[in-house]
Structures are given as structure tokens and as C-alpha cells.
């Protein structure tokens, strides 16, 4: 696998060093470095300044102020002055200002994680203002290194320059990988089977991870293979471990989700998209790279989602009740987003909500709802089935067919079969019982963290012990690289002997594949969650089990326009039952997965509903962090949810965003009329994107000129305060404030 030259040579530390020195040479007095790798960024700043013959001082709350030189810059044990008070330490650059003698070399003062002290600290704010104004003339600067978030709001922020320290590039990941694999060679009799192409592939999988994260999951792969006594370390094992780690890291951001791709053959309709992909997929091939063609960084798929009529019926589960309760999609939207509803709202909006989804194996289960969106008035069609079920949806909403393909509602024809939710009703009133499981072999031991505790009396004495299934002990003995008898003897000894031992989680059980509970050979044992284990032993013959059923389409006809809504479900089963019919939550995510599959790149979903949710907070910071992660993962497919409002164009005309949005999807571009926050003068700005936010309460603002605007409470507007133009949130505006309007 060849890697494009500029991609293979990308070195985040080198790029950062160049930008840092450029800012210092340009006269920046205070520089804010933002990163997800604070310690690596500090090390890079230190090396950059000292290599450029500068003088370097570094403060952190543990060591106080430390003075590094080029000779000791890698010595992390270097003692400091012990000054933990940042108020005192932050005054050190004042000596440079008072001295007024210009040093021919850079003098750099670096402060690690000072952001926690800035809020409500006017002393530090005043010092930052002074440093930004006077330090450049003395050849000095202050660098503040913090996690990737803005500094707390203060008067100095507008004058502080910001610089981002990116995750490691391909070259840096490759360097780390080579070192780790070299150290692991002796652990495998047949060696490490990763050639240059394999190593580049692992680094591509790890793009966007921090160096520590990447090294951790590569090390996990080498350790796991060694524990299982693999004769060699294979590329697939390392790539799979890094992919697992990357998925966990991306998904933990709350607003990003790494999707598993799907075949383009699973997408019904969308012929224009398929044609477009096939024309461009060559740009991402190895042959194109060899020819010198640079692959685009990625694709952004934008388009109005398929939507459902507001009266669509759903069965939802929430809280302790096991059975589903009916609700319309409109009412679900109101309750889920904390808006006024025709019935009592939900007090705890953080409690998960579930709808029926169908898995790839045909099993119907309760799947978590991630977002419920108001999609506005749209043209709809009515799909009628031969069992009397009807579904009113936009023509582009994907419906699951009996052949397990999603077909847009408008493309269905009479006679087509679609998939519906079946029943799980018991045949008798006996309910769902479990088999009386065959007898298991149980071992009594003195100590086990998850054993069943027993206490018996013999005369005047009491004896305590733990009962543990022998099958469980067999697996755990293997996990600890012991024989079963040796492991049992250890558990029968002192409790201190358990230190360092590994045990299965308490929520898991061990299943006998051949149902013979006397056969505890490792090849016959499978570790399952308790729920899955119970399902394996369920008496399905007691049920009229029909996870799914089918019905034929009788007719598909236009049904005018209607107010519509849509739902985002958790992956990988991105579908739900609407009026009992399984539908995809949006057409774009399905198309995105297929596009990523054809191009051979990852697909990442950016959830704008959660970005702008009032329960998430720090929307701008989260978007910046998320997009930086996506940028570092390029090339990839980025899937975004869309939106609507009204703006003034550069020519003075006004246009609704829903109309602009439709035009943009067909190639149109717009220039908007704006106002400079520095001068208050009119400026024209090219529109870059349109984003839809989740439904939120609005406020109406009326100006003296008679103009009106409806915005969310936290939306910022430009205000003239005694000749200075500042941004104020709508909720902070007061009668008499001078709003800046575009003439």
C-alpha cells in the first residue's frame, strides 16, 4: 500500500515548530497552545525554543519554575523552584519588561495548564494584556499550553494568538510503530510479519489518535498475541487492535461516531450517487497514488433526510417498565427534547429512550434513540400494505424490503415486500421460562471475587467458601497461563495470593457450545454476557416467536405536504419500526456507509443534534475538536445532519435557508452580507456551510427599526457599546441595546 508523499512525511511536531517560531518572529507576546497532548506539546515547545538558541523557563504546578537548556531539555526530573503559586510565577516576565534591554535571543516563559487559574483572576488577565503589549519589544513571549479548549472568557482573549498542536502525523506514527515492533521481535518464534505496506496500513488506521493512544493499542496487540502463544505477529492482529482502540476513542467524543461501512449493493435507488461514486473511486486507489494523484481529504454528504409524518406511531421503552408504550413521532420529539407537549413531559431528559430495531440476524431488540429531529413541512407519499398498515413519509425515506435492502418510499411498487416487526407473544400464560439447565460441575474454593458465597455450620464452628463453575475456572486459569489444578490451589490459599490474577467480569458466564456441561475443554467454552447466555438456553418453543414478518405493497401515492420528523438511532442497527414497518433512520448515513466502503476510507458521523444540545455545552469547542480529529483521519467520509433559517445576501435580497440549502445541494454558492466586528463596516462573506441544529426554545427580538429575528437564547448578536462592537447572547440583551443592523 503506497502512501502519498506529503501524507507519509507529515510530521506534526515539525509543522508546529515552524508555526510557533513564525508567531514569535511576528511579535506575538502571548501565545495559547491548544492540544489533546499537553505534555508532548510542552516537550516540543521546549525543544523548539532551545534549538533556536533561546532561553527557556517552564512552570507547572508540581515543579514550579524550571530553567531548561539544550543540554538538559530531555530531563523531566529536573527540579524547579517549588513555586506552586501561579500568581507569583506568572509575574516573572515582568522583569523583562522592567529591564527594557533587548536580548538578541528569544526569552520564552511557558506555563503548563494555567487555564484553571485564569477565571475570576483579574491579576492574571492584566498581566496577559501587559505581556501581549510590551514583551515583543523585549524579544520575549509567554506560551500557555492547555487542553484543546478556549481560555475562560476574559478581556485579554481577543489579543491572544492561538496555535493548535495536532496529533502525530504518519511519519511519527510509523516511527513509534517501528520501535514497538522491533522490541517485540524476540517474543515470537517466527518473527513479526509486517512489511512496509502493512506498517503503513496500521498507521493509516491510527490516524487521528494521540501518540500515547496509538502506542498503547499497538502494545496491546503484541501482548495479546504473546499471551495466546501465537508463533508470529501478523498485520491483521495489530490493525484490528488499533481499529478497536480508535473506534472507542472516536465514539467517546459524544458527537463523533465511527461507522462500520456497508456494501453499495445494500442501497436501493440513489442511482445518481452510485454513478458519482463510481466515477471518482479511482482517486482513492493505490494505482492513483503510484501515479501521483493526491486523494481528496474526504467527502461531506449533505442532503435533506427522509422524514415521517407527525402522526407516525412508535413503541418506545424508557425507565423500569419492560413493555413498549405507544407514542407519535411528534410527541416523542417534544418529550425527547424537553419541549412543551400535549401530555406530561419527561423530568429526566438524560434517561435513555429505546425503540424497536432489527439486527442483521433478524432479531428484533430495543435500540437506543440518539436524536429526534423536526424536519419541517415536506411533500409526502402514502405507502399502503396488504395487511392494512399505512406509512406516510417523504419519497426519499428508506424502507427495509424483505430482501434486506433499503428502498426509498417513492421507489416502491405494488407487489414489493417490506419487512415488519413480528410478535414475541407467549403461546400460553406460562411466560418465557428457561430450561432447567443440566447439572454443572461446581468447585468450592476459599477465594474468588465473583463466586457464590456459602456459609455452613458444623457444631460450634462456621465455614465459609465460594462456589464457582468449573468451566469459568478453566477459562480464568487459561487467562492467567496456569493449569486448572494450579489455579484452584491458588484460590484455596490466602486471599493475598489473588493479587495480579485476572478474572472474567461479573456480568459474564461461560457457555458450553455442545451443551455438555461435563465437557470443560477450552474449545467447547464460550464467554457470554449473562443475558446472551440466558437467551442461548431459552425455550423458544414456548413462544409464537416471529421476530419479523412481511407484507406486500398495495399502493404508493402522493399525499400532499405534511409536518415531518425523523430519528437518529444507535449504530450498527440504524433503523426503527414506524407503524410497525422497519425504516432507516436517514438515507444519508446508509449512503455514507456505502460510499466509504466503495472508496475504502473510514466514515465518521458528526452529530450536530448533540453538538448544539443544551445538555452538552461548549458547542464551539466540541465542533473544533471533532473537526480536528476528522481532519487528522483524512481521507474519510464525514456525515453531517442539515438545517434551516433566513439571511441577507450580498446584493441586499433575502433568502430562506431551506431554499438556499436545496440550491446548495445542486451546486449553488452564496455570498452573504455581514458586518465587521472590528470596524462595524459592511463586509461580504462567502457562505461555507449550512448546519441544522436540534429543536430548541426560541426568543423573538424586535429592533427600533421594526426588524424582527427569532433565535435561540444563547445565539450571539453584534452590539455597539459606546463605539466598541461586541457579541452578546440573546438572553443577555436588554431594552435600549444598540444592535448592529445591515443596511
C-alpha positions in Angstrom: 0.0 0.0 0.0 1.7 3.2 -1.2 1.2 6.3 0.9 1.1 9.7 -0.8 4.4 11.5 -0.3 3.1 14.6 1.5 1.0 12.3 3.8 3.9 9.9 4.6 6.1 12.9 5.5 3.6 14.8 7.6 5.3 15.5 10.9 3.1 17.4 13.4 6.0 18.5 15.6 8.0 20.0 12.7 4.9 21.8 11.4 4.1 23.1 14.9 7.7 24.3 15.5 7.7 26.3 12.2 4.4 28.0 13.1 5.4 28.8 16.7 8.7 30.5 15.6 6.7 32.4 12.9 4.3 33.8 15.5 7.2 34.7 17.8 9.1 36.4 14.9 5.9 38.3 14.1 5.9 39.8 17.6 3.3 37.7 19.4 3.5 38.5 23.2 1.2 35.8 24.4 0.5 32.5 22.6 -2.1 30.0 23.6 -1.2 26.4 22.5 -4.2 24.1 22.5 -3.8 20.3 22.3 -5.0 16.9 23.3 -1.4 16.0 24.2 -0.3 18.7 26.7 3.0 17.0 27.8 4.1 16.2 24.2 3.3 19.8 23.2 5.3 21.2 26.1 8.3 19.0 25.1 8.0 20.2 21.5 7.9 23.9 22.6 10.9 23.4 24.8 12.9 21.7 22.1 11.9 24.4 19.5 12.9 27.4 21.6 16.2 25.9 22.8 17.2 24.7 19.4 16.7 28.2 18.1 19.2 29.4 20.7 16.5 30.8 23.0 16.3 31.0 26.8 13.6 28.9 28.3 11.6 28.9 31.6 8.8 26.4 32.2 6.2 26.4 35.1 3.9 23.7 36.2 2.0 23.3 39.5 4.1 20.3 40.6 7.7 21.5 40.0 7.2 25.3 40.0 9.5 27.2 37.6 12.3 25.2 35.9 15.2 26.5 33.8 16.0 24.2 30.8 19.0 24.3 28.5 19.7 22.5 25.3 21.9 20.1 27.3 19.2 19.1 29.8 16.0 19.7 27.9 15.0 15.9 27.9 15.5 15.6 31.7 11.9 15.5 33.1 13.3 15.0 36.6 14.9 18.4 36.5 14.0 20.2 39.8 12.2 23.5 39.9 11.9 26.3 42.5 8.8 24.7 44.0 6.7 27.8 43.5 3.2 26.3 43.1 1.5 29.7 43.3 0.9 30.8 39.7 0.1 34.3 40.8 3.8 34.7 41.8 5.2 32.6 38.9 3.2 34.5 36.3 5.0 37.7 37.3 8.4 36.6 36.2 8.1 38.0 32.7 7.6 41.4 34.3 11.4 41.6 34.9 12.0 41.5 31.2 9.6 44.5 30.7 11.2 46.5 33.5 14.7 45.7 32.3 14.0 47.1 28.8 17.2 45.7 27.4 16.5 43.8 24.2 18.1 40.3 24.3 19.3 39.0 20.9 17.9 35.6 21.8 14.3 34.7 22.4 13.3 34.5 26.1 10.3 32.2 26.4 8.2 31.6 29.5 6.0 28.6 29.2 3.1 27.9 31.6 1.5 24.4 31.7 -2.2 24.1 32.2 -2.7 27.7 33.5 -6.3 27.9 32.3 -7.8 26.7 35.6 -6.4 29.8 37.3 -7.5 32.4 34.7 -11.2 32.6 35.5 -12.1 35.3 38.0 -8.4 36.3 38.2 -8.1 40.0 37.2 -4.4 40.0 38.2 -3.5 37.3 35.6 -5.8 39.0 32.9 -4.0 42.3 33.4 -0.6 40.7 33.2 -1.6 38.9 29.9 -2.7 42.3 28.5 0.7 43.8 29.5 2.7 40.9 28.2 1.0 41.0 24.8 1.7 44.7 24.5 5.2 45.0 25.8 7.1 41.7 25.7 7.6 41.7 21.9 9.8 44.8 22.1 12.0 42.9 24.6 12.4 39.8 22.5 10.3 37.7 24.9 7.0 35.8 24.8 4.6 33.9 27.1 3.3 30.5 25.9 0.3 28.9 27.7 -0.2 25.2 26.9 -3.7 23.8 27.8 -6.1 21.1 26.7 -8.0 21.8 23.5 -10.5 24.4 24.8 -10.7 28.2 24.8 -9.3 30.1 27.8 -12.1 31.2 30.2 -13.7 34.4 28.9 -11.6 37.4 29.8 -10.6 40.8 28.4 -7.3 39.6 27.1 -8.6 36.8 24.9 -9.1 38.9 21.8 -5.4 39.8 21.8 -4.0 36.3 22.4 -3.0 34.3 19.4 -4.0 30.6 19.3 -2.0 27.8 17.9 -3.1 24.1 17.8 -0.7 21.2 18.4 -2.0 18.4 16.1 -2.0 14.6 16.7 1.1 12.8 15.3 1.4 12.6 11.5 2.0 9.4 9.5 5.8 9.7 9.8 5.6 10.0 13.6 3.2 7.0 14.0 5.5 5.0 11.7 8.5 5.8 13.9 6.6 4.7 17.0 5.3 1.5 15.3 8.8 0.5 14.1 10.3 0.9 17.6 7.5 -1.1 19.2 7.7 -3.9 16.6 11.5 -4.0 16.9 11.1 -4.5 20.7 8.6 -7.3 20.2 10.6 -9.4 17.7 12.0 -11.8 20.3 8.6 -12.7 21.6 7.6 -14.6 18.5 9.5 -17.7 17.2 8.5 -16.9 13.6 9.1 -13.2 14.0 7.0 -10.1 13.1 5.2 -10.4 9.8 4.6 -6.8 8.9 6.2 -5.4 5.8 6.3 -1.7 4.8 2.9 -1.8 3.3 1.4 -3.5 6.4 3.0 -0.9 8.6 1.7 2.0 6.6 -1.8 0.4 6.8 -1.6 0.2 10.6 -0.5 3.9 10.7 -3.4 4.9 8.4 -5.8 3.1 10.8 -4.3 5.0 13.7 -4.5 8.5 12.0 -6.1 10.9 14.4 -5.0 9.1 17.6 -2.6 10.6 20.0 0.9 9.1 20.1 0.2 7.5 23.5 -3.1 6.1 22.4 -1.6 4.6 19.2 1.4 3.1 21.1 -1.0 1.7 23.8 -3.1 -0.2 21.3 -0.1 -1.5 19.3 1.4 -2.7 22.5 -1.9 -4.4 23.4 -1.8 -6.2 20.1 1.7 -7.5 20.7 0.9 -8.5 24.3 -2.4 -10.3 23.3 -0.6 -12.3 20.6 2.1 -13.3 23.0 -0.3 -14.4 25.7 -2.1 -16.6 23.3 1.3 -18.0 22.2 1.0 -17.0 18.6 4.1 -18.1 16.7 4.2 -14.8 14.8 2.8 -11.3 15.0 0.5 -10.7 12.0 -0.5 -7.4 10.4 -4.3 -8.1 10.8 -3.9 -8.6 14.6 -2.2 -5.2 15.0 -4.5 -3.3 12.6 -7.6 -4.8 14.3 -6.5 -3.8 17.8 -5.7 -0.3 16.7 -9.1 -0.1 14.9 -10.8 -1.2 18.1 -9.0 1.5 20.1 -9.7 4.2 17.5 -13.4 3.3 17.4 -13.6 3.6 21.2 -11.7 6.9 21.2 -13.8 8.5 18.4 -17.1 7.3 19.8 -16.2 8.6 23.3 -16.3 12.2 22.0 -20.2 12.1 22.2 -20.6 13.9 18.9 -18.4 11.7 16.7 -19.2 8.1 15.8 -17.0 5.8 13.7 -19.4 3.8 11.5 -19.0 0.3 10.1 -19.3 0.5 6.3 -21.8 -1.4 4.2 -21.9 -2.7 0.7 -23.2 -0.3 -2.1 -25.4 -3.2 -3.1 -27.5 -2.7 0.0 -28.6 0.7 -1.1 -31.8 0.8 -3.2 -32.2 3.8 -5.6 -29.8 6.7 -5.3 -28.6 6.0 -8.8 -27.1 9.5 -9.2 -24.9 8.9 -6.1 -23.8 5.5 -7.3 -22.8 6.9 -10.6 -20.9 9.8 -9.0 -19.0 7.4 -6.6 -18.0 5.0 -9.5 -16.6 8.0 -11.5 -14.4 9.1 -8.5 -13.4 5.9 -6.7 -10.3 5.7 -8.7 -8.9 8.8 -7.0 -8.6 6.7 -3.8 -6.9 3.7 -5.3 -3.2 2.5 -4.9 -2.7 3.0 -8.6 -3.7 6.6 -8.4 -1.2 7.2 -5.5 1.5 5.5 -7.5 0.7 7.8 -10.5 1.0 10.8 -8.2 -2.7 11.6 -7.8 -3.5 13.0 -4.4 -6.7 11.6 -2.9 -9.2 14.2 -1.7 -9.1 14.6 2.1 -12.7 13.3 2.3 -16.3 13.7 1.4 -19.1 15.6 3.1 -22.5 14.1 2.3 -25.3 16.7 2.7 -29.0 16.4 1.8 -32.5 16.6 3.3 -33.1 13.5 5.4 -36.0 11.2 4.7 -38.8 12.0 7.2 -42.0 10.6 8.6 -45.5 12.2 9.1 -46.0 13.6 12.6 -48.8 11.0 13.4 -46.5 8.1 12.8 -46.8 5.6 15.7 -43.9 4.2 17.6 -43.5 1.8 20.5 -40.9 3.2 23.0 -39.3 1.9 26.1 -38.0 4.1 28.9 -37.2 3.6 32.5 -38.1 0.4 34.5 -41.1 -0.7 32.5 -40.3 -3.7 30.2 -43.1 -3.3 27.8 -43.3 -0.8 25.0 -45.7 2.1 25.1 -47.2 3.8 22.0 -46.3 7.4 21.1 -46.4 9.5 18.0 -43.2 10.7 16.5 -44.2 14.3 17.1 -44.8 13.7 20.8 -41.6 11.8 21.0 -39.8 14.8 19.5 -41.3 17.1 22.1 -40.6 14.9 25.1 -37.1 13.9 24.0 -36.0 17.5 23.5 -37.8 18.9 26.6 -40.3 20.9 24.7 -43.9 21.7 25.7 -46.1 18.6 24.9 -49.8 17.7 24.9 -49.1 15.4 27.9 -46.7 15.5 30.8 -43.1 15.9 29.8 -40.1 13.8 30.9 -38.4 15.1 34.0 -35.1 13.4 33.4 -34.0 14.1 29.8 -30.8 12.1 30.3 -32.6 8.8 30.8 -32.1 6.6 27.7 -35.1 6.1 25.3 -35.4 3.0 23.1 -37.3 1.9 20.0 -37.5 -1.4 18.2 -34.7 -2.1 15.7 -33.9 -5.2 13.7 -30.4 -6.7 13.7 -28.6 -8.3 10.7 -29.5 -11.7 12.0 -33.3 -10.9 12.0 -33.5 -10.4 15.8 -35.7 -7.5 17.0 -34.4 -5.6 20.0 -34.7 -2.3 21.8 -32.2 0.1 20.4 -31.3 3.5 21.8 -32.6 6.8 20.3 -29.8 9.3 19.8 -31.7 12.2 18.4 -35.2 13.2 17.3 -35.3 16.0 14.7 -38.0 18.3 13.4 -37.7 18.3 9.6 -40.5 20.8 8.8 -43.1 20.8 6.1 -42.3 18.4 3.2 -44.0 16.6 0.3 -45.0 13.1 1.4 -46.3 9.8 -0.1 -48.6 7.3 1.4 -47.5 3.6 1.3 -50.4 1.1 1.8 -49.7 -2.6 2.6 -51.9 -5.6 2.1 -52.3 -6.1 5.9 -53.9 -2.6 6.2 -50.8 -0.9 7.6 -50.0 2.6 6.2 -47.0 4.7 6.4 -46.8 8.4 5.3 -43.2 9.5 4.6 -41.1 11.7 2.3 -40.4 10.0 -1.0 -36.7 9.6 -0.1 -37.2 7.8 3.2 -35.6 4.3 3.0 -37.8 1.3 3.9 -36.4 -2.1 4.6 -37.5 -4.7 2.0 -38.0 -8.5 2.5 -34.7 -8.9 0.6 -33.0 -6.8 3.4 -32.3 -3.8 1.1 -33.4 -0.3 1.9 -35.5 1.2 -0.8 -36.8 4.8 -0.9 -40.5 5.0 -0.3 -41.1 6.7 -3.6 -39.4 3.9 -5.5 -41.6 1.1 -4.0 -44.0 -0.5 -6.4 -47.2 -2.6 -6.0 -46.2 -6.1 -5.1 -42.9 -5.3 -3.4 -42.5 -6.9 0.0 -41.4 -4.9 3.0 -40.2 -6.1 6.5 -42.4 -5.5 9.6 -42.0 -6.2 13.3 -43.4 -9.6 14.2 -44.6 -10.8 17.6 -43.0 -12.3 20.7 -46.2 -13.3 22.4 -46.2 -16.5 24.6 -48.3 -19.4 23.4 -49.5 -20.0 26.9 -49.8 -17.8 30.0 -46.7 -19.5 31.4 -44.4 -16.8 30.1 -40.9 -17.1 28.9 -39.2 -19.8 31.0 -35.6 -21.0 30.9 -34.6 -24.6 30.5 -33.8 -26.4 33.7 -30.1 -26.3 32.9 -28.2 -29.6 33.0 -26.1 -30.0 36.2 -22.9 -28.1 36.1 -19.6 -29.1 37.7 -19.0 -26.7 40.6 -15.8 -26.2 42.5 -15.6 -24.9 46.1 -12.8 -22.5 46.8 -11.9 -20.2 49.6 -11.4 -17.1 47.5 -13.0 -15.8 44.2 -14.3 -12.3 43.5 -17.4 -13.5 41.8 -18.1 -16.9 43.4 -21.4 -17.6 45.1 -20.7 -17.3 48.9 -21.9 -20.1 51.1 -21.7 -20.3 54.9 -22.3 -23.6 56.8 -22.3 -24.6 60.4 -20.6 -27.7 61.8 -21.1 -28.0 65.6 -19.9 -24.8 67.1 -17.9 -23.8 64.0 -18.9 -21.9 60.8 -17.2 -22.5 57.5 -17.3 -20.0 54.5 -16.4 -20.8 50.9 -17.2 -19.8 47.3 -18.9 -21.9 44.7 -17.6 -21.4 41.2 -18.5 -23.2 37.9 -15.5 -25.3 36.8 -16.0 -24.0 33.2 -15.4 -20.5 34.5 -12.3 -21.5 36.4 -11.0 -23.3 33.3 -11.2 -20.1 31.2 -9.7 -18.0 34.0 -6.8 -20.4 34.5 -6.0 -20.1 30.8 -6.2 -16.3 31.1 -3.6 -16.5 33.9 -1.4 -19.0 31.9 -1.9 -21.7 34.6 -3.2 -25.2 34.7 -6.7 -25.7 36.2 -5.5 -27.6 39.3 -2.7 -25.0 39.9 -5.3 -22.2 39.6 -7.7 -23.9 42.0 -5.0 -24.4 44.6 -4.1 -20.7 44.4 -7.8 -19.8 45.0 -7.9 -22.1 48.0 -4.9 -20.3 49.6 -4.7 -16.9 51.2 -6.6 -14.0 49.7 -3.3 -12.1 49.3 -2.5 -14.8 46.6 -5.1 -13.3 44.3 -3.1 -10.2 43.6 -2.3 -9.8 40.0 -4.7 -12.5 38.8 -7.2 -11.9 36.0 -10.8 -12.8 36.3 -13.8 -12.7 34.0 -16.2 -9.7 34.6 -19.0 -10.5 37.0 -21.6 -9.9 34.2 -20.3 -12.8 32.1 -20.9 -16.5 32.2 -19.3 -19.5 30.4 -21.4 -21.4 27.9 -20.8 -25.0 26.7 -21.1 -25.0 23.0 -22.1 -28.6 22.7 -24.5 -28.3 25.7 -22.4 -31.0 27.5 -21.7 -29.3 30.9 -19.2 -32.1 31.7 -17.0 -31.1 28.7 -14.9 -28.2 30.0 -12.3 -28.3 27.3 -11.3 -24.8 26.2 -12.5 -25.4 22.6 -16.0 -26.1 24.0 -16.3 -23.0 26.1 -17.6 -19.6 25.1 -17.7 -16.4 27.3 -21.1 -14.7 27.0 -22.9 -11.9 28.8 -25.5 -13.2 31.3 -28.4 -12.0 29.1 -26.9 -13.7 26.0 -26.3 -16.9 27.9 -29.9 -16.9 29.1 -31.1 -16.5 25.5 -29.0 -19.5 24.4 -31.0 -21.6 26.9 -34.4 -20.1 26.3 -37.3 -22.4 25.5 -38.3 -20.7 22.2 -40.9 -23.4 21.6 -43.0 -21.8 24.4 -43.4 -18.8 22.2 -45.1 -17.8 18.9 -41.7 -16.3 18.0 -41.9 -14.2 14.9 -39.2 -11.5 15.1 -40.1 -10.2 11.7 -42.8 -10.7 9.2 -43.5 -9.3 5.7 -46.4 -7.6 3.9 -46.8 -6.6 0.2 -47.2 -3.0 -1.0 -50.7 -2.3 -2.4 -50.1 1.3 -3.5 -47.8 4.3 -3.3 -49.4 7.6 -3.9 -48.6 11.3 -3.2 -50.3 12.7 -0.1 -49.6 16.4 -0.3 -47.4 18.0 2.3 -47.1 17.4 6.0 -45.1 18.3 9.0 -42.4 15.7 9.3 -39.9 14.4 11.9 -37.0 11.9 11.9 -35.0 9.9 14.4 -31.3 9.0 14.7 -30.7 5.5 16.2 -27.6 4.0 17.6 -25.3 2.1 15.2 -24.9 -0.5 13.9 -28.7 -1.1 13.6 -29.6 2.3 12.2 -33.3 1.5 11.8 -36.5 1.6 13.8 -40.1 0.4 13.5 -42.5 3.1 12.3 -46.2 1.9 12.3 -44.6 -1.5 12.6 -42.6 -1.1 9.4 -38.8 -1.1 9.6 -37.3 2.1 8.2 -33.8 3.5 8.1 -33.3 6.5 10.3 -31.9 8.6 7.5 -30.9 7.9 3.9 -27.6 9.8 4.2 -26.0 7.6 6.8 -26.7 4.5 4.7 -25.4 6.2 1.6 -22.4 7.4 3.6 -21.5 3.9 4.7 -21.8 2.5 1.2 -19.7 5.4 -0.2 -17.0 4.8 2.4 -17.0 1.1 1.5 -16.5 1.7 -2.2 -13.7 4.3 -1.7 -12.0 2.2 1.0 -12.0 5.0 3.6 -13.5 5.4 7.1 -16.8 7.0 7.7 -17.3 9.3 10.7 -20.7 10.7 11.8 -20.8 14.2 13.3 -23.9 14.5 15.4 -25.0 18.2 15.2 -28.0 17.4 17.3 -25.7 16.6 20.3 -23.3 19.4 19.4 -25.9 22.0 19.9 -27.9 20.3 22.7 -28.2 22.3 25.8 -27.1 19.3 27.8 -23.8 19.0 26.1 -22.4 22.6 26.3 -19.3 24.1 24.9 -20.7 23.6 21.3 -18.0 25.6 19.5 -15.1 23.9 21.3 -16.6 20.5 20.6 -17.0 21.2 16.9 -13.4 22.4 16.6 -12.1 19.4 18.5 -14.2 17.0 16.4 -13.3 18.5 13.1 -9.6 18.4 14.0 -9.9 14.7 14.7 -11.7 14.2 11.4 -9.0 16.3 9.6 -6.3 14.1 11.1 -8.2 10.9 9.9 -8.4 12.1 6.3 -9.2 10.8 3.8 -12.7 9.9 5.2 -16.4 10.4 4.7 -17.9 12.9 7.1 -21.7 12.6 7.6 -23.5 15.7 8.9 -27.1 16.5 9.7 -28.6 19.5 8.0 -30.6 22.7 8.9 -32.7 25.9 8.1 -33.2 29.8 8.8 -33.2 33.2 6.8 -30.3 35.6 5.8 -29.5 38.7 3.8 -27.4 38.2 0.7 -24.6 40.5 -0.6 -26.9 42.0 -3.2 -29.4 43.1 -0.5 -32.0 40.4 -1.2 -33.1 37.9 1.5 -33.4 34.2 1.1 -34.7 31.4 3.3 -32.0 28.9 4.3 -34.3 25.9 3.5 -34.4 27.3 -0.1 -30.6 28.0 -0.1 -30.0 24.6 1.3 -31.8 22.9 -1.6 -29.9 25.0 -4.1 -26.5 24.4 -2.5 -27.0 20.6 -2.8 -27.3 21.2 -6.6 -24.0 23.2 -6.8 -25.2 26.8 -6.0 -23.0 29.1 -3.9 -23.9 32.3 -2.0 -22.2 35.4 -0.7 -23.7 36.9 2.5 -23.8 40.5 3.7 -22.2 40.9 7.1 -20.6 43.5 9.4 -17.0 43.6 10.6 -16.9 43.2 14.4 -13.7 45.3 14.4 -14.9 48.3 12.4 -18.6 48.0 12.2 -18.4 48.4 8.4 -20.2 46.2 5.9 -18.3 43.2 4.6 -19.4 40.5 2.1 -18.5 36.9 3.1 -18.7 33.6 1.1 -21.0 31.1 2.7 -19.1 27.9 3.7 -21.8 25.6 5.1 -25.4 25.3 6.5 -25.9 23.4 9.7 -29.2 22.2 11.2 -29.4 22.2 15.0 -31.8 20.3 17.2 -35.1 21.9 18.1 -34.7 24.4 20.9 -36.7 27.2 22.6 -36.6 30.5 20.7 -36.8 34.2 21.6 -38.1 37.0 19.4 -36.1 40.2 19.2 -37.6 43.4 17.8 -35.4 46.3 16.9 -36.4 50.0 16.8 -36.4 49.9 13.0 -39.1 47.3 13.1 -37.0 44.3 12.1 -37.5 41.0 13.9 -35.4 37.9 14.4 -36.1 34.6 16.2 -33.0 32.9 17.7 -32.1 30.6 20.5 -31.3 32.0 23.9 -27.6 31.6 23.5 -27.3 32.9 20.0 -24.9 35.9 19.8 -25.7 39.2 18.1 -23.4 42.1 17.4 -24.0 45.2 19.7 -22.4 48.7 19.6 -21.3 49.5 23.2 -20.0 53.1 23.2 -18.3 52.7 19.9 -16.9 49.2 20.6 -18.5 46.3 18.8 -19.1 43.2 21.0 -21.0 40.0 20.7 -23.8 39.4 23.2 -26.0 36.3 23.7 -29.7 37.0 23.0 -30.6 36.2 26.6 -28.2 39.0 27.8 -29.7 41.7 25.6 -31.7 44.5 27.3 -34.1 47.1 26.0 -32.0 50.0 24.7 -29.0 47.9 23.5 -27.7 49.2 20.1 -28.0 46.3 17.7 -25.8 46.5 14.6 -28.0 46.1 11.5 -27.1 45.6 7.9 -28.5 48.4 5.7 
